[in-house]
Amino acid sequence: MESVTLNSIQAARARIGEAIHVSPCHLSHHLSELTGLPLYLKLENLQRTGSFKERGALNKLLTLSEAERTHGVITASAGNHAQGVAFHASARGIRAQIVMPLATPQVKVAATRGYGAEVILHGASYDEACQEALRRHAEEGRTFIHPFDDPEVISGQGSIGLELLEQVPGLEAVVVPIGGGGLISGIACALKETNPKIRVIGVEPEKLPSMLRAREAGAPVTINAEATIADGIAVRRAGDLTLPLVSRYVDEIVAVDDEEIASAILMLLEQEKTLAEGAGAAALAAIVQSKIDLRPRPTVVLVSGGNIDVSLLAKIIERGLVKDGRLLRVRVYLQDRPGALLNLTKILARERANIVETIHNRAYYGVSLGETVIDVTIETRGATHITAISHALREGGFRFERIQ
């Protein structure tokens, strides 16, 4: 008998019961208009610990024997699985030890400690943290709770699929982020075993397409470590359990880059008033960037988590504004004489462009003695507005260049 089945997922849902929030799944009118799809957002970022991960963590904890509970548990995680294990283990009096990579965002480290777990920072990546957790598991006898390659964890995540079947009538397709594959394996099994016609599409970060590479090779392969803002799905090697499930149930896998993810984070924040981390916005990024060919039928995007570092969010907002053409930086060459800057600001004011920052420079960028250079950062309304500003500057006799 297979380790992950519709029965195991149904049992997981019954087991975790009301300890897990049935997250909302609402139709987004704005995103539906933008994409031409009836687009629903499944908001797993609203779970108690900010992501879907606590479903699988809790299901695993509830299946432990009394002896296993007494010895405690250990896991490795980049953050969200850690918080799920920490919160639900502490609530049940089970000692939890979490090994996290050294570069884990501070917000996730602090939250994990706050939920009552002992946090050990080790290694440059999830994989190195996982090796350390396995070493401690072997030495100390704690039960290891794998973030994705465990049948009880996968079955717990699959409870989302059962909720979707109830929440979205006529469900046609579900788009899900992929890291190690535990989330999509559970959801896809629940959906396909109930209605094989529902399409399930996975989305990976372009820098770490470990599941795509595994499918190509027919077995999990370890790919080189890369930094990505989608740290929650930055997994170098697909799971041994998840790969066969993905191969069987997932229709398609696509990849998105960091700029596309950043744009999706900004879109969710601005249009939906929803905060998503990089991994949480990956699925929407794939749809908005037309990476998937979808029919105009009810489609669900999984917003898998919202635990984003505030400093990273600030950078993402700024980069997103630049990418969308709503933040423009130009280097303008001026005659170094009174009134030159006034003429420039008059033109920008006339074009309704708001100046955010200016930096003067007389000594660099190859300027002559009679010139000065000013870098101007401007808020704009988008590409058409930028074209109008550029035309007005040329008409005003200013030499300038756009700074990327």
C-alpha positions as a LaTeX table, in Angstrom:
\begin{tabular}{lrrr}
\hline
Residue & $x$ (\AA) & $y$ (\AA) & $z$ (\AA) \\
\hline
Met1 & 0.00 & 0.00 & 0.00 \\
Glu2 & 1.25 & 3.49 & $-0.88$ \\
Ser3 & 2.36 & 5.67 & 1.99 \\
Val4 & 0.45 & 8.74 & 0.77 \\
Thr5 & $-3.12$ & 8.11 & $-0.39$ \\
Leu6 & $-6.45$ & 9.87 & $-0.42$ \\
Asn7 & $-7.27$ & 7.87 & 2.72 \\
Ser8 & $-4.10$ & 9.00 & 4.52 \\
Ile9 & $-4.90$ & 12.63 & 3.62 \\
Gln10 & $-8.49$ & 12.31 & 4.82 \\
Ala11 & $-7.21$ & 10.74 & 8.05 \\
Ala12 & $-4.73$ & 13.60 & 8.48 \\
Arg13 & $-7.46$ & 16.17 & 8.06 \\
Ala14 & $-9.64$ & 14.46 & 10.66 \\
Arg15 & $-6.63$ & 14.12 & 13.01 \\
Ile16 & $-5.52$ & 17.74 & 12.92 \\
Gly17 & $-9.13$ & 18.90 & 13.13 \\
Glu18 & $-9.78$ & 22.40 & 14.40 \\
Ala19 & $-6.18$ & 22.89 & 15.54 \\
Ile20 & $-5.51$ & 24.11 & 11.98 \\
His21 & $-7.35$ & 27.09 & 10.53 \\
Val22 & $-9.40$ & 26.38 & 7.37 \\
Ser23 & $-7.80$ & 29.22 & 5.43 \\
Pro24 & $-9.99$ & 31.43 & 3.22 \\
Cys25 & $-10.06$ & 30.93 & $-0.54$ \\
His26 & $-11.66$ & 33.95 & $-2.13$ \\
Leu27 & $-12.16$ & 35.12 & $-5.68$ \\
Ser28 & $-9.87$ & 38.05 & $-6.49$ \\
His29 & $-11.75$ & 40.44 & $-8.77$ \\
His30 & $-8.67$ & 42.49 & $-9.63$ \\
Leu31 & $-6.45$ & 39.50 & $-10.44$ \\
Ser32 & $-9.29$ & 37.83 & $-12.33$ \\
Glu33 & $-9.58$ & 40.90 & $-14.58$ \\
Leu34 & $-5.81$ & 41.06 & $-15.00$ \\
Thr35 & $-5.35$ & 37.39 & $-15.94$ \\
Gly36 & $-8.65$ & 36.63 & $-17.67$ \\
Leu37 & $-9.24$ & 33.76 & $-15.24$ \\
Pro38 & $-11.64$ & 33.35 & $-12.34$ \\
Leu39 & $-8.70$ & 33.45 & $-9.93$ \\
Tyr40 & $-8.99$ & 32.36 & $-6.31$ \\
Leu41 & $-6.36$ & 32.94 & $-3.62$ \\
Lys42 & $-5.91$ & 30.22 & $-0.99$ \\
Leu43 & $-4.44$ & 32.21 & 1.89 \\
Glu44 & $-2.23$ & 29.83 & 3.87 \\
Asn45 & $-0.25$ & 32.89 & 5.00 \\
Leu46 & $-3.08$ & 33.41 & 7.51 \\
Gln47 & $-2.27$ & 30.28 & 9.50 \\
Arg48 & $-1.19$ & 30.78 & 13.12 \\
Thr49 & 2.51 & 30.45 & 12.24 \\
Gly50 & 2.19 & 32.23 & 8.90 \\
Ser51 & 2.34 & 29.28 & 6.51 \\
Phe52 & 0.86 & 25.92 & 5.47 \\
Lys53 & 3.74 & 24.03 & 7.10 \\
Glu54 & 2.00 & 23.51 & 10.41 \\
Arg55 & $-0.51$ & 21.14 & 8.80 \\
Gly56 & 2.10 & 18.48 & 8.07 \\
Ala57 & 4.06 & 19.19 & 11.24 \\
Leu58 & 1.01 & 18.72 & 13.43 \\
Asn59 & $-0.12$ & 15.57 & 11.64 \\
Lys60 & 3.32 & 14.04 & 12.18 \\
Leu61 & 3.39 & 15.05 & 15.87 \\
Leu62 & $-0.04$ & 13.51 & 16.45 \\
Thr63 & 1.15 & 10.15 & 15.08 \\
Leu64 & 4.13 & 9.88 & 17.47 \\
Ser65 & 4.19 & 7.15 & 20.12 \\
Glu66 & 4.39 & 8.06 & 23.80 \\
Ala67 & 8.09 & 7.09 & 23.83 \\
Glu68 & 8.79 & 9.31 & 20.81 \\
Arg69 & 6.97 & 12.22 & 22.43 \\
Thr70 & 9.06 & 11.78 & 25.58 \\
His71 & 12.36 & 11.79 & 23.67 \\
Gly72 & 11.39 & 14.95 & 21.79 \\
Val73 & 11.69 & 15.88 & 18.12 \\
Ile74 & 14.27 & 17.50 & 15.87 \\
Thr75 & 14.01 & 19.01 & 12.42 \\
Ala76 & 15.81 & 21.22 & 9.93 \\
Ser77 & 14.11 & 24.12 & 8.26 \\
Ala78 & 14.66 & 27.46 & 6.56 \\
Gly79 & 11.87 & 28.82 & 8.73 \\
Asn80 & 8.24 & 27.92 & 8.14 \\
His81 & 8.42 & 24.20 & 8.93 \\
Ala82 & 10.47 & 25.16 & 12.00 \\
Gln83 & 7.71 & 27.43 & 13.27 \\
Gly84 & 5.02 & 24.83 & 12.62 \\
Val85 & 6.91 & 22.14 & 14.53 \\
Ala86 & 7.90 & 24.53 & 17.34 \\
Phe87 & 4.39 & 25.86 & 17.92 \\
His88 & 2.52 & 22.56 & 17.85 \\
Ala89 & 5.21 & 20.59 & 19.73 \\
Ser90 & 5.31 & 23.18 & 22.52 \\
Ala91 & 1.50 & 23.25 & 22.72 \\
Arg92 & 1.60 & 19.48 & 23.35 \\
Gly93 & 4.51 & 19.47 & 25.78 \\
Ile94 & 6.96 & 17.92 & 23.29 \\
Arg95 & 10.53 & 19.27 & 23.35 \\
Ala96 & 11.56 & 20.49 & 19.90 \\
Gln97 & 15.05 & 21.19 & 18.58 \\
Ile98 & 15.29 & 23.05 & 15.27 \\
Val99 & 18.42 & 23.33 & 13.11 \\
Met100 & 18.25 & 26.38 & 10.82 \\
Pro101 & 20.76 & 27.63 & 8.22 \\
Leu102 & 22.94 & 30.52 & 9.35 \\
Ala103 & 21.37 & 32.84 & 6.73 \\
Thr104 & 17.78 & 32.25 & 7.88 \\
Pro105 & 15.89 & 35.58 & 8.12 \\
Gln106 & 15.95 & 36.86 & 11.69 \\
Val107 & 12.16 & 37.15 & 11.78 \\
Lys108 & 11.88 & 33.37 & 11.34 \\
Val109 & 14.58 & 32.57 & 13.91 \\
Ala110 & 12.96 & 34.84 & 16.50 \\
Ala111 & 9.49 & 33.44 & 15.80 \\
Thr112 & 10.72 & 29.84 & 16.14 \\
Arg113 & 12.37 & 30.58 & 19.48 \\
Gly114 & 9.24 & 32.46 & 20.52 \\
Tyr115 & 7.15 & 29.33 & 19.94 \\
Gly116 & 9.28 & 27.51 & 22.49 \\
Ala117 & 11.80 & 25.53 & 20.44 \\
Glu118 & 15.56 & 25.33 & 20.90 \\
Val119 & 17.13 & 26.82 & 17.76 \\
Ile120 & 20.55 & 25.74 & 16.48 \\
Leu121 & 21.99 & 27.81 & 13.62 \\
His122 & 24.21 & 25.66 & 11.45 \\
Gly123 & 25.38 & 25.51 & 7.83 \\
Ala124 & 25.20 & 27.70 & 4.76 \\
Ser125 & 22.08 & 26.04 & 3.33 \\
Tyr126 & 19.08 & 23.95 & 4.26 \\
Asp127 & 20.95 & 20.83 & 3.15 \\
Glu128 & 23.81 & 21.45 & 5.61 \\
Ala129 & 21.32 & 22.21 & 8.38 \\
Cys130 & 19.52 & 18.96 & 7.57 \\
Gln131 & 22.74 & 16.94 & 7.80 \\
Glu132 & 23.38 & 18.40 & 11.25 \\
Ala133 & 19.81 & 17.60 & 12.34 \\
Leu134 & 20.19 & 14.00 & 11.14 \\
Arg135 & 23.50 & 13.70 & 13.02 \\
Arg136 & 21.85 & 14.89 & 16.23 \\
His137 & 18.86 & 12.61 & 15.59 \\
Ala138 & 21.19 & 9.59 & 15.37 \\
Glu139 & 23.15 & 10.61 & 18.48 \\
Glu140 & 20.32 & 11.75 & 20.75 \\
Gly141 & 17.38 & 9.58 & 19.68 \\
Arg142 & 14.96 & 12.42 & 18.96 \\
Thr143 & 12.39 & 11.78 & 16.23 \\
Phe144 & 13.37 & 13.54 & 13.02 \\
Ile145 & 10.48 & 15.37 & 11.33 \\
His146 & 11.43 & 15.90 & 7.71 \\
Pro147 & 10.10 & 19.16 & 6.23 \\
Phe148 & 8.74 & 17.47 & 3.11 \\
Asp149 & 9.93 & 13.87 & 2.59 \\
Asp150 & 7.68 & 12.17 & 5.13 \\
Pro151 & 4.31 & 10.49 & 4.42 \\
Glu152 & 2.59 & 11.98 & 7.46 \\
Val153 & 3.89 & 15.46 & 6.66 \\
Ile154 & 2.80 & 15.14 & 3.01 \\
Ser155 & $-0.62$ & 13.84 & 4.05 \\
Gly156 & $-1.04$ & 16.80 & 6.40 \\
Gln157 & $-0.26$ & 19.28 & 3.62 \\
Gly158 & $-2.73$ & 17.41 & 1.41 \\
Ser159 & $-5.57$ & 18.58 & 3.67 \\
Ile160 & $-5.41$ & 21.83 & 1.66 \\
Gly161 & $-6.52$ & 19.89 & $-1.42$ \\
Leu162 & $-9.60$ & 18.57 & 0.41 \\
Glu163 & $-10.49$ & 22.11 & 1.49 \\
Leu164 & $-10.15$ & 23.41 & $-2.07$ \\
Leu165 & $-12.60$ & 20.80 & $-3.37$ \\
Glu166 & $-15.18$ & 22.20 & $-0.94$ \\
Gln167 & $-14.33$ & 25.88 & $-1.35$ \\
Val168 & $-14.16$ & 26.27 & $-5.16$ \\
Pro169 & $-17.06$ & 24.86 & $-7.20$ \\
Gly170 & $-15.98$ & 23.66 & $-10.65$ \\
Leu171 & $-12.29$ & 23.82 & $-9.76$ \\
Glu172 & $-10.23$ & 23.55 & $-12.96$ \\
Ala173 & $-6.60$ & 24.16 & $-11.95$ \\
Val174 & $-4.41$ & 24.70 & $-8.88$ \\
Val175 & $-1.02$ & 26.41 & $-9.00$ \\
Val176 & 1.33 & 25.51 & $-6.14$ \\
Pro177 & 4.92 & 26.49 & $-5.22$ \\
Ile178 & 7.47 & 23.66 & $-5.10$ \\
Gly179 & 10.50 & 23.37 & $-2.85$ \\
Gly180 & 11.09 & 19.77 & $-1.84$ \\
Gly181 & 7.65 & 18.80 & $-3.13$ \\
Gly182 & 5.75 & 17.93 & 0.06 \\
Leu183 & 3.03 & 20.53 & $-0.42$ \\
Ile184 & 2.28 & 19.84 & $-4.06$ \\
Ser185 & 2.48 & 16.05 & $-3.55$ \\
Gly186 & $-0.22$ & 16.12 & $-0.88$ \\
Ile187 & $-2.48$ & 18.59 & $-2.69$ \\
Ala188 & $-2.11$ & 16.83 & $-6.05$ \\
Cys189 & $-2.87$ & 13.42 & $-4.56$ \\
Ala190 & $-6.01$ & 14.74 & $-2.83$ \\
Leu191 & $-7.25$ & 16.47 & $-5.97$ \\
Lys192 & $-6.35$ & 13.88 & $-8.62$ \\
Glu193 & $-7.67$ & 10.91 & $-6.63$ \\
Thr194 & $-10.96$ & 12.79 & $-6.25$ \\
Asn195 & $-11.15$ & 14.37 & $-9.72$ \\
Pro196 & $-8.38$ & 13.46 & $-12.20$ \\
Lys197 & $-9.44$ & 16.28 & $-14.54$ \\
Ile198 & $-8.22$ & 19.03 & $-12.18$ \\
Arg199 & $-4.87$ & 20.35 & $-13.41$ \\
Val200 & $-2.06$ & 20.73 & $-10.88$ \\
Ile201 & 0.85 & 22.99 & $-11.83$ \\
Gly202 & 4.00 & 23.47 & $-9.79$ \\
Val203 & 6.19 & 26.58 & $-9.66$ \\
Glu204 & 9.88 & 26.59 & $-8.75$ \\
Pro205 & 12.46 & 29.37 & $-8.43$ \\
Glu206 & 14.47 & 29.65 & $-11.64$ \\
Lys207 & 17.70 & 29.54 & $-9.63$ \\
Leu208 & 16.83 & 26.24 & $-7.88$ \\
Pro209 & 14.61 & 24.08 & $-10.11$ \\
Ser210 & 15.38 & 20.88 & $-8.19$ \\
Met211 & 12.10 & 19.11 & $-9.03$ \\
Leu212 & 12.37 & 19.96 & $-12.72$ \\
Arg213 & 15.89 & 18.52 & $-12.76$ \\
Ala214 & 14.73 & 15.43 & $-10.85$ \\
Arg215 & 11.95 & 14.80 & $-13.35$ \\
Glu216 & 14.39 & 15.15 & $-16.23$ \\
Ala217 & 16.84 & 12.74 & $-14.58$ \\
Gly218 & 14.20 & 10.32 & $-13.30$ \\
Ala219 & 15.69 & 10.56 & $-9.79$ \\
Pro220 & 16.50 & 13.28 & $-7.24$ \\
Val221 & 19.68 & 15.17 & $-8.11$ \\
Thr222 & 21.52 & 17.74 & $-5.99$ \\
Ile223 & 21.91 & 21.07 & $-7.77$ \\
Asn224 & 24.22 & 23.95 & $-6.90$ \\
Ala225 & 23.18 & 26.32 & $-4.11$ \\
Glu226 & 21.88 & 29.71 & $-5.23$ \\
Ala227 & 20.45 & 32.66 & $-3.35$ \\
Thr228 & 16.81 & 33.50 & $-4.05$ \\
Ile229 & 14.18 & 35.67 & $-2.39$ \\
Ala230 & 11.98 & 32.55 & $-2.40$ \\
Asp231 & 13.98 & 31.09 & 0.51 \\
Gly232 & 11.06 & 28.89 & 1.58 \\
Ile233 & 11.38 & 26.84 & $-1.62$ \\
Ala234 & 15.16 & 27.09 & $-1.99$ \\
Val235 & 15.74 & 23.33 & $-1.91$ \\
Arg236 & 18.69 & 21.79 & $-3.76$ \\
Arg237 & 17.36 & 18.24 & $-3.93$ \\
Ala238 & 13.83 & 16.95 & $-4.47$ \\
Gly239 & 12.51 & 14.33 & $-2.07$ \\
Asp240 & 12.73 & 10.57 & $-2.58$ \\
Leu241 & 9.07 & 10.23 & $-1.59$ \\
Thr242 & 7.84 & 13.39 & $-3.27$ \\
Leu243 & 9.36 & 12.82 & $-6.73$ \\
Pro244 & 7.22 & 9.72 & $-7.55$ \\
Leu245 & 4.11 & 11.53 & $-6.30$ \\
Val246 & 4.92 & 14.61 & $-8.38$ \\
Ser247 & 5.66 & 12.43 & $-11.41$ \\
Arg248 & 2.32 & 10.70 & $-11.01$ \\
Tyr249 & 0.01 & 13.57 & $-10.13$ \\
Val250 & 1.51 & 16.91 & $-11.25$ \\
Asp251 & 0.73 & 17.99 & $-14.81$ \\
Glu252 & 3.38 & 20.66 & $-15.33$ \\
Ile253 & 6.22 & 22.49 & $-13.58$ \\
Val254 & 7.37 & 25.99 & $-14.53$ \\
Ala255 & 10.02 & 28.34 & $-13.13$ \\
Val256 & 9.96 & 32.03 & $-12.20$ \\
Asp257 & 12.82 & 34.41 & $-11.48$ \\
Asp258 & 13.33 & 36.69 & $-8.48$ \\
Glu259 & 12.18 & 39.84 & $-10.31$ \\
Glu260 & 8.90 & 38.14 & $-11.27$ \\
Ile261 & 8.40 & 36.97 & $-7.69$ \\
Ala262 & 9.13 & 40.47 & $-6.35$ \\
Ser263 & 6.52 & 41.91 & $-8.69$ \\
Ala264 & 3.96 & 39.35 & $-7.49$ \\
Ile265 & 4.71 & 40.17 & $-3.83$ \\
Leu266 & 4.07 & 43.84 & $-4.59$ \\
Met267 & 0.87 & 43.00 & $-6.49$ \\
Leu268 & $-0.51$ & 40.95 & $-3.59$ \\
Leu269 & 0.41 & 43.68 & $-1.13$ \\
Glu270 & $-0.97$ & 46.57 & $-3.15$ \\
Gln271 & $-4.03$ & 45.02 & $-4.80$ \\
Glu272 & $-5.05$ & 42.29 & $-2.34$ \\
Lys273 & $-3.76$ & 43.78 & 0.94 \\
Thr274 & $-2.07$ & 40.41 & 1.44 \\
Leu275 & 1.50 & 39.91 & 2.64 \\
Ala276 & 3.32 & 37.01 & 0.99 \\
Glu277 & 6.92 & 35.87 & 1.28 \\
Gly278 & 8.88 & 34.96 & $-1.86$ \\
Ala279 & 7.76 & 31.34 & $-1.93$ \\
Gly280 & 4.21 & 32.44 & $-1.17$ \\
Ala281 & 4.04 & 34.67 & $-4.24$ \\
Ala282 & 5.75 & 32.30 & $-6.70$ \\
Ala283 & 2.52 & 30.68 & $-7.90$ \\
Leu284 & 0.91 & 34.02 & $-8.68$ \\
Ala285 & 4.09 & 35.16 & $-10.45$ \\
Ala286 & 3.83 & 32.20 & $-12.83$ \\
Ile287 & 0.27 & 33.11 & $-13.81$ \\
Val288 & 0.83 & 36.86 & $-14.13$ \\
Gln289 & 3.93 & 36.27 & $-16.27$ \\
Ser290 & 1.93 & 33.90 & $-18.53$ \\
Lys291 & 4.18 & 30.92 & $-17.79$ \\
Ile292 & 1.13 & 28.62 & $-17.81$ \\
Asp293 & $-1.55$ & 28.16 & $-20.46$ \\
Leu294 & $-4.82$ & 28.07 & $-18.52$ \\
Arg295 & $-8.44$ & 27.99 & $-19.62$ \\
Pro296 & $-10.79$ & 30.66 & $-18.20$ \\
Arg297 & $-12.16$ & 28.34 & $-15.54$ \\
Pro298 & $-11.90$ & 28.51 & $-11.72$ \\
Thr299 & $-8.19$ & 28.50 & $-10.86$ \\
Val300 & $-6.58$ & 28.56 & $-7.42$ \\
Val301 & $-3.26$ & 30.20 & $-6.59$ \\
Leu302 & $-1.76$ & 29.01 & $-3.34$ \\
Val303 & $-0.32$ & 31.84 & $-1.22$ \\
Ser304 & 1.69 & 29.41 & 0.87 \\
Gly305 & 3.25 & 31.73 & 3.46 \\
Gly306 & 3.74 & 35.30 & 4.63 \\
Asn307 & 6.82 & 35.17 & 6.86 \\
Ile308 & 8.96 & 37.75 & 5.12 \\
Asp309 & 11.82 & 39.73 & 6.61 \\
Val310 & 10.84 & 43.41 & 6.82 \\
Ser311 & 14.15 & 44.67 & 5.40 \\
Leu312 & 13.82 & 42.30 & 2.45 \\
Leu313 & 10.23 & 43.47 & 1.95 \\
Ala314 & 11.43 & 47.08 & 1.77 \\
Lys315 & 13.95 & 46.13 & $-0.95$ \\
Ile316 & 11.34 & 44.12 & $-2.84$ \\
Ile317 & 8.90 & 47.02 & $-2.79$ \\
Glu318 & 11.54 & 49.39 & $-4.14$ \\
Arg319 & 12.77 & 46.94 & $-6.82$ \\
Gly320 & 9.19 & 46.14 & $-7.75$ \\
Leu321 & 8.39 & 49.82 & $-8.21$ \\
Val322 & 11.46 & 50.18 & $-10.44$ \\
Lys323 & 10.50 & 47.11 & $-12.50$ \\
Asp324 & 6.92 & 48.34 & $-12.90$ \\
Gly325 & 8.21 & 51.73 & $-14.02$ \\
Arg326 & 6.83 & 53.56 & $-11.00$ \\
Leu327 & 10.24 & 54.48 & $-9.61$ \\
Leu328 & 12.68 & 56.02 & $-12.08$ \\
Arg329 & 16.24 & 57.20 & $-11.59$ \\
Val330 & 17.81 & 59.48 & $-14.18$ \\
Arg331 & 21.25 & 61.08 & $-14.37$ \\
Val332 & 20.87 & 64.62 & $-15.68$ \\
Tyr333 & 23.79 & 66.77 & $-16.89$ \\
Leu334 & 23.25 & 70.44 & $-15.99$ \\
Gln335 & 25.09 & 73.66 & $-16.66$ \\
Asp336 & 26.74 & 74.58 & $-13.34$ \\
Arg337 & 25.01 & 77.94 & $-12.96$ \\
Pro338 & 22.15 & 79.44 & $-10.93$ \\
Gly339 & 18.69 & 78.44 & $-12.11$ \\
Ala340 & 19.69 & 75.22 & $-13.90$ \\
Leu341 & 18.25 & 72.98 & $-11.20$ \\
Leu342 & 15.12 & 75.15 & $-10.97$ \\
Asn343 & 14.45 & 74.64 & $-14.68$ \\
Leu344 & 14.80 & 70.87 & $-14.23$ \\
Thr345 & 12.40 & 70.75 & $-11.27$ \\
Lys346 & 9.89 & 72.92 & $-13.14$ \\
Ile347 & 9.77 & 70.39 & $-15.98$ \\
Leu348 & 9.34 & 67.47 & $-13.55$ \\
Ala349 & 6.63 & 69.36 & $-11.65$ \\
Arg350 & 4.81 & 70.12 & $-14.90$ \\
Glu351 & 4.86 & 66.41 & $-15.74$ \\
Arg352 & 3.50 & 65.59 & $-12.26$ \\
Ala353 & 6.58 & 63.53 & $-11.35$ \\
Asn354 & 7.34 & 63.43 & $-7.62$ \\
Ile355 & 11.04 & 63.77 & $-6.71$ \\
Val356 & 12.04 & 61.22 & $-4.04$ \\
Glu357 & 15.79 & 61.80 & $-3.88$ \\
Thr358 & 18.51 & 63.91 & $-5.51$ \\
Ile359 & 22.30 & 63.47 & $-5.46$ \\
His360 & 24.59 & 66.21 & $-6.83$ \\
Asn361 & 28.03 & 65.40 & $-8.23$ \\
Arg362 & 30.56 & 67.76 & $-9.80$ \\
Ala363 & 33.66 & 65.54 & $-9.84$ \\
Tyr364 & 32.60 & 62.21 & $-11.38$ \\
Tyr365 & 30.91 & 60.74 & $-14.47$ \\
Gly366 & 33.19 & 62.65 & $-16.85$ \\
Val367 & 31.57 & 66.06 & $-16.35$ \\
Ser368 & 33.32 & 69.17 & $-17.61$ \\
Leu369 & 34.25 & 72.06 & $-15.31$ \\
Gly370 & 31.18 & 74.01 & $-16.36$ \\
Glu371 & 28.80 & 71.12 & $-15.70$ \\
Thr372 & 27.30 & 69.29 & $-12.78$ \\
Val373 & 25.51 & 65.98 & $-12.62$ \\
Ile374 & 22.41 & 65.26 & $-10.60$ \\
Asp375 & 20.92 & 61.83 & $-10.04$ \\
Val376 & 17.17 & 62.22 & $-9.57$ \\
Thr377 & 14.90 & 59.45 & $-8.26$ \\
Ile378 & 11.29 & 60.06 & $-9.29$ \\
Glu379 & 7.94 & 58.43 & $-8.55$ \\
Thr380 & 6.00 & 57.92 & $-11.78$ \\
Arg381 & 2.73 & 56.37 & $-12.90$ \\
Gly382 & 4.40 & 53.80 & $-15.16$ \\
Ala383 & 5.94 & 53.36 & $-18.61$ \\
Thr384 & 3.73 & 55.91 & $-20.44$ \\
His385 & 4.50 & 58.54 & $-17.84$ \\
Ile386 & 8.24 & 57.81 & $-18.11$ \\
Thr387 & 8.05 & 58.32 & $-21.89$ \\
Ala388 & 6.34 & 61.69 & $-21.36$ \\
Ile389 & 8.96 & 62.77 & $-18.79$ \\
Ser390 & 11.80 & 61.74 & $-21.12$ \\
His391 & 10.27 & 63.72 & $-23.99$ \\
Ala392 & 9.83 & 66.82 & $-21.78$ \\
Leu393 & 13.46 & 66.67 & $-20.61$ \\
Arg394 & 14.71 & 66.42 & $-24.21$ \\
Glu395 & 12.45 & 69.31 & $-25.23$ \\
Gly396 & 13.90 & 71.32 & $-22.33$ \\
Gly397 & 17.42 & 70.76 & $-23.69$ \\
Phe398 & 18.62 & 68.46 & $-20.93$ \\
Arg399 & 21.13 & 65.67 & $-21.57$ \\
Phe400 & 20.22 & 62.66 & $-19.40$ \\
Glu401 & 20.43 & 58.89 & $-19.09$ \\
Arg402 & 18.30 & 56.35 & $-17.28$ \\
Ile403 & 20.06 & 54.50 & $-14.43$ \\
Gln404 & 18.99 & 50.88 & $-13.97$ \\
\hline
\end{tabular}
